């Protein structure tokens, strides 16, 4: 009798395990050629196991693949195409796992800078600059730009680098490491510039500071054609163009001084000086526009903190995440979430003051912690994809030796906690 019971229990457990396992079928399409992507490696990744590979296969001549999930956990599917990586959340319930990839090129036509934006404040002997590059990829057919010098930047002389971040179209901002180049002051972001997703472009950001004695000379030097160079200075700081720079002053936002140069050629130096002191303004809630994780001591004002990132994953239906996880996210210096209303950034790139208002450039919802806890899940899939993508990027940085053990553990713990919360939303 006991033997029969043991056999029955074993069969029951086996049946349960089989029920939890499921097949994932999908097709990989190369949007550059509009043909199936044959021979691409497809991997099932388990975020709960440190982004470990759970299964892998290769697409057939029709671009199709089939993977067997070992359980009922949530997984990520990664596709590798010409050195570029693409991710989606593995669908459940038998839905197809269709993935879009693009051919990769070192230099891609249609890639350019919409705006090189510098936000400047000064005080307590420090001049702090946050420089943000909004980069479009309107290549046709669509291609991804990626190489060992994907996006080159030049830091001003004497700048002390604080940190850098990058955001893929529709993704979350991730702190990254600039790679120094042979020429002094030149660095590169080796983050793929993927084709735009509607109005969502690639965003690169770097933050640096100078020892400040009340006056300083600066220059922007975009290394590819830039539609606009925009300088925002805090009230109290005097701005003066230098070297014949063709700045135009705009007064669209009374909280700051805004100066714009249009149609800047690669390598052209746009120079100016700043003098005096001033702090960037507070947001609409009365809170300083500074991430909660940014230490206040020794920093001027608080208007320039950890990088701002993702345009859309939290718009509307995901605003609860900021309220429910404000404390958790405050402990993670790797990510800052940003909301924007539909249409706030227009594809019509003039006038500049309308395209890049300060409220959009600087908006930091992490300073706004009094948000309603209402949970709406209509866009849960999009957020899942971006969270899982950042977990994978974190593992890549660890393998490449770009993160310390402490940085890795802190970022991973925070991301996994947010991911588990999202996965538990029904």
C-alpha positions in Angstrom: 0.0 0.0 0.0 2.8 2.4 0.9 4.5 1.6 -2.4 1.4 2.4 -4.3 1.0 5.7 -2.4 4.6 6.6 -3.2 4.2 5.9 -6.8 1.0 7.9 -6.9 2.7 10.9 -5.3 5.6 10.6 -7.8 3.2 10.5 -10.7 1.3 13.5 -9.4 4.4 15.6 -9.0 5.6 14.6 -12.4 2.2 15.6 -13.9 2.3 18.9 -12.0 5.8 19.7 -13.4 4.7 18.8 -16.9 1.7 21.1 -16.5 3.9 24.0 -15.4 6.4 23.6 -18.3 5.3 25.1 -21.6 6.6 25.6 -25.1 7.3 29.1 -26.4 7.0 29.5 -30.2 7.9 32.6 -32.1 9.3 34.2 -35.2 12.3 36.6 -35.5 11.9 39.2 -38.3 14.6 41.3 -39.7 13.0 44.7 -40.1 15.9 46.0 -42.2 15.2 43.4 -44.9 11.6 42.6 -44.0 12.5 39.0 -44.1 12.8 36.2 -41.6 16.0 36.2 -39.6 17.5 32.8 -40.1 20.4 31.5 -38.0 20.0 33.9 -35.0 20.6 32.5 -31.6 17.5 32.6 -29.3 18.0 32.2 -25.6 15.5 31.8 -22.7 16.7 33.8 -19.8 15.6 33.4 -16.1 15.7 36.8 -14.3 15.1 35.2 -11.0 18.3 33.1 -11.4 20.7 36.0 -12.1 19.8 36.1 -15.8 21.0 32.6 -16.2 20.3 30.9 -19.6 17.5 28.3 -19.2 17.4 27.1 -22.8 18.6 28.1 -26.2 18.1 27.4 -29.9 18.7 28.8 -33.4 16.1 30.2 -35.7 15.3 28.1 -38.8 15.2 29.4 -42.4 11.7 30.8 -41.7 13.0 32.7 -38.7 11.0 30.5 -36.4 12.1 29.0 -33.1 10.7 26.9 -30.3 11.8 26.9 -26.6 10.7 24.8 -23.7 10.3 26.7 -20.4 11.3 24.6 -17.4 8.6 26.0 -15.2 5.8 28.6 -14.8 8.1 31.5 -13.9 8.4 34.6 -16.0 11.2 34.5 -18.5 13.0 36.8 -20.9 13.8 35.9 -24.5 17.0 37.2 -26.0 17.9 37.3 -29.7 21.4 38.0 -30.9 21.7 39.4 -34.4 24.9 40.7 -35.9 26.3 41.5 -32.5 23.2 43.3 -31.3 20.9 42.0 -28.7 17.1 42.3 -28.6 14.7 41.3 -25.8 11.1 40.6 -25.1 9.2 39.1 -22.1 8.4 35.5 -22.9 4.6 35.5 -23.4 2.4 33.1 -21.4 -0.8 31.4 -22.4 0.4 30.3 -25.8 0.8 33.7 -27.3 3.5 33.9 -30.0 6.9 35.3 -29.1 7.6 37.4 -32.1 10.7 39.6 -32.1 12.0 42.3 -34.3 15.7 42.8 -35.0 17.7 45.1 -37.2 21.0 44.9 -39.2 23.9 46.6 -37.5 26.3 49.2 -39.0 29.2 51.2 -37.6 27.9 54.4 -39.3 24.2 54.5 -40.2 22.6 57.2 -42.4 19.7 58.9 -40.5 21.5 59.0 -37.2 21.9 62.5 -35.8 21.5 64.7 -32.7 18.2 66.4 -32.3 19.6 68.4 -29.3 22.7 68.7 -27.2 21.3 70.2 -24.0 23.4 71.6 -21.1 21.8 72.3 -17.8 24.1 74.5 -15.6 24.0 75.6 -12.0 26.7 76.9 -9.6 27.3 77.5 -5.9 29.6 76.6 -3.0 32.6 76.6 -5.2 31.3 74.1 -7.7 29.9 74.5 -11.2 27.8 71.5 -12.1 26.7 70.5 -15.6 24.3 67.9 -16.8 24.6 67.4 -20.6 22.0 65.4 -22.4 22.1 64.2 -26.0 18.8 63.3 -27.7 19.8 61.2 -30.7 17.4 60.1 -33.5 17.8 57.1 -35.8 15.5 57.6 -38.8 17.5 55.2 -41.0 15.6 53.8 -43.9 15.6 50.9 -44.1 15.9 50.8 -40.3 19.4 49.8 -39.0 21.1 49.9 -35.6 24.3 51.9 -35.2 26.8 50.0 -33.0 30.6 49.8 -32.9 33.6 50.4 -30.6 32.9 54.1 -31.1 29.1 54.2 -31.2 28.5 57.7 -29.9 31.5 59.9 -29.3 31.4 62.9 -27.0 33.9 65.5 -25.8 34.1 66.8 -22.2 35.2 70.4 -21.6 38.7 71.0 -20.4 39.0 70.5 -16.7 35.7 68.6 -16.3 35.5 66.0 -13.5 33.3 63.2 -14.6 30.5 62.2 -12.2 28.5 59.6 -14.1 26.9 58.7 -17.4 23.6 57.1 -18.5 22.0 55.8 -21.6 18.4 55.1 -22.5 17.2 53.0 -25.5 14.0 54.1 -27.3 11.2 53.2 -24.9 13.6 51.8 -22.3 14.7 52.6 -18.8 17.8 54.8 -18.2 20.8 52.7 -17.2 24.0 54.1 -15.7 26.9 53.2 -18.0 30.6 53.7 -18.2 32.2 56.1 -20.7 35.1 54.5 -22.6 38.1 56.9 -23.0 39.5 57.4 -26.5 43.0 58.2 -27.6 42.3 61.9 -27.9 42.3 63.8 -24.6 38.8 64.5 -23.4 37.1 62.2 -25.9 34.9 59.4 -24.8 32.4 57.0 -26.3 29.1 55.5 -25.2 29.1 52.0 -26.6 25.4 51.6 -26.4 23.5 50.6 -29.6 21.6 53.4 -31.3 18.5 51.5 -32.3 15.8 52.9 -34.7 13.4 55.3 -33.1 10.1 53.9 -31.8 7.7 56.6 -32.9 8.8 59.7 -31.0 11.0 57.7 -28.7 14.7 58.2 -29.4 18.0 57.3 -27.8 19.1 59.4 -24.9 22.7 59.8 -23.7 23.5 61.7 -20.6 26.7 62.7 -18.8 27.2 64.7 -15.6 30.3 66.5 -14.7 31.6 69.4 -12.5 34.3 71.9 -12.1 36.0 73.8 -9.3 34.4 77.2 -9.6 35.7 80.6 -8.6 32.7 82.6 -9.9 33.5 82.5 -13.6 34.2 79.7 -16.1 34.5 79.2 -19.8 32.7 76.2 -21.4 32.1 74.8 -24.9 29.9 72.2 -26.5 31.5 70.1 -29.2 29.0 67.6 -30.7 30.8 65.0 -32.8 27.9 64.5 -35.3 25.5 67.0 -36.9 23.3 68.5 -34.2 20.0 70.3 -35.0 20.3 72.3 -31.8 22.6 73.1 -28.9 20.6 74.4 -26.0 22.1 75.9 -22.8 19.9 76.3 -19.7 21.4 78.3 -16.9 19.9 78.9 -13.5 18.7 82.3 -12.5 21.6 84.3 -11.1 24.1 83.0 -13.6 25.2 85.3 -16.3 25.6 83.8 -19.7 28.0 85.3 -22.4 28.6 83.8 -25.9 32.2 83.6 -26.9 34.2 83.2 -30.2 31.3 84.4 -32.4 29.0 81.7 -31.2 25.6 82.4 -32.8 23.4 81.9 -29.7 19.8 83.1 -29.7 18.2 83.9 -26.3 14.6 82.6 -25.7 12.3 83.5 -22.9 9.8 80.7 -23.0 10.5 79.6 -19.4 10.9 82.4 -16.8 12.5 80.0 -14.3 15.8 79.8 -16.3 17.8 81.5 -19.0 17.8 79.6 -22.3 20.2 80.1 -25.2 20.0 78.2 -28.5 22.3 77.5 -31.5 20.9 75.7 -34.5 22.5 73.6 -37.1 25.9 72.8 -35.5 28.4 70.9 -37.6 30.4 67.9 -36.4 33.4 69.1 -34.3 32.2 72.7 -34.3 33.0 74.5 -31.0 30.1 76.4 -29.4 31.8 78.4 -26.7 30.4 80.6 -23.9 31.2 81.7 -20.4 29.1 81.7 -17.2 29.6 83.7 -14.1 27.8 84.2 -10.8 25.8 81.6 -8.8 22.3 80.1 -9.1 20.3 77.0 -8.4 18.0 75.2 -10.8 14.3 75.7 -10.0 12.1 73.3 -8.0 9.3 71.3 -9.6 5.6 71.9 -9.4 5.3 70.2 -6.0 7.8 72.5 -4.4 10.5 69.8 -4.2 14.0 70.4 -5.6 14.5 68.7 -8.9 17.0 66.2 -7.4 16.6 62.4 -7.1 16.0 61.3 -3.6 19.2 59.2 -3.7 21.4 62.1 -4.5 23.3 63.4 -1.5 22.6 67.0 -0.8 25.8 67.9 1.0 28.4 69.7 -1.1 26.2 70.0 -4.2 24.9 73.3 -5.4 21.1 73.6 -5.2 19.9 70.2 -6.0 18.6 70.8 -9.5 21.1 68.5 -11.1 21.2 65.0 -9.8 21.3 61.4 -11.1 20.5 60.9 -14.8 16.9 61.2 -16.0 15.8 58.4 -18.2 12.8 56.7 -19.7 10.1 58.6 -21.5 7.0 56.4 -21.5 7.0 53.2 -19.5 5.4 54.9 -16.5 3.1 57.3 -18.2 -0.3 57.2 -16.7 -1.0 53.5 -15.9 2.4 52.9 -14.2 2.6 56.1 -12.1 1.8 53.9 -9.1 5.2 52.4 -9.4 6.9 55.6 -8.4 4.7 56.0 -5.3 4.9 52.4 -4.2 8.6 52.1 -4.7 9.9 55.6 -4.0 11.9 54.4 -1.0 13.3 51.4 -2.9 14.2 53.3 -6.0 15.9 56.0 -3.9 18.5 53.4 -2.9 19.4 52.7 -6.5 21.6 55.2 -8.3 21.3 53.3 -11.5 17.9 54.3 -12.6 15.7 57.4 -12.7 12.2 57.2 -14.2 10.7 60.1 -16.2 7.1 60.7 -17.3 6.0 62.8 -20.3 2.6 63.5 -21.7 1.8 62.3 -25.2 3.0 64.7 -27.8 5.1 66.9 -25.5 8.2 66.3 -27.6 7.2 66.9 -31.2 8.9 65.7 -34.3 8.6 69.3 -35.5 12.0 70.5 -34.3 11.3 74.3 -34.4 11.0 76.4 -32.3 13.5 74.8 -29.9 11.9 76.3 -26.8 8.7 74.4 -27.5 10.5 71.1 -28.4 12.7 71.0 -25.3 11.0 72.9 -22.5 12.8 72.8 -19.2 10.0 71.0 -17.6 10.6 68.1 -20.0 14.3 68.2 -19.9 14.5 68.2 -16.1 11.3 66.4 -14.9 12.1 64.0 -12.1 9.1 62.2 -10.7 11.1 60.5 -8.0 10.9 63.8 -6.1 7.2 63.4 -6.1 6.4 60.6 -3.7 2.8 61.5 -2.8 1.2 59.5 -5.7 -2.0 57.5 -5.5 -1.4 53.8 -5.2 -4.0 53.0 -7.9 -2.8 50.0 -9.9 -3.7 49.8 -13.6 -2.0 47.1 -15.6 -2.9 47.8 -19.2 0.8 48.6 -20.0 2.4 45.9 -17.7 3.9 44.1 -20.6 5.9 47.1 -21.8 7.3 47.7 -18.3 8.2 44.0 -17.9 10.2 44.1 -21.1 12.2 47.1 -20.0 12.8 45.8 -16.5 14.0 42.5 -17.8 16.2 44.2 -20.4 17.9 46.2 -17.7 18.5 43.1 -15.7 20.3 41.5 -18.6 22.3 44.7 -19.2 23.3 44.6 -15.6 24.7 41.1 -16.0 26.6 42.2 -19.1 28.2 45.0 -17.1 29.2 42.6 -14.4 30.8 40.2 -16.8 32.7 43.1 -18.5 34.0 44.2 -15.1 32.3 47.6 -15.3 30.6 47.3 -11.9 31.9 46.7 -8.4 30.4 43.9 -6.4 28.6 46.4 -4.2 27.1 48.3 -7.2 26.0 45.0 -8.8 24.3 43.7 -5.7 22.6 47.0 -5.0 21.2 47.4 -8.5 20.2 43.8 -8.9 18.3 43.7 -5.6 16.4 46.8 -6.5 15.5 45.7 -10.0 14.4 42.2 -8.9 12.2 43.7 -6.2 10.5 46.0 -8.7 10.2 43.1 -11.2 8.6 40.8 -8.6 6.1 43.5 -7.6 5.1 44.0 -11.2 4.8 40.3 -11.8 2.5 39.9 -8.8 0.0 42.5 -10.2 -3.1 40.8 -11.5 
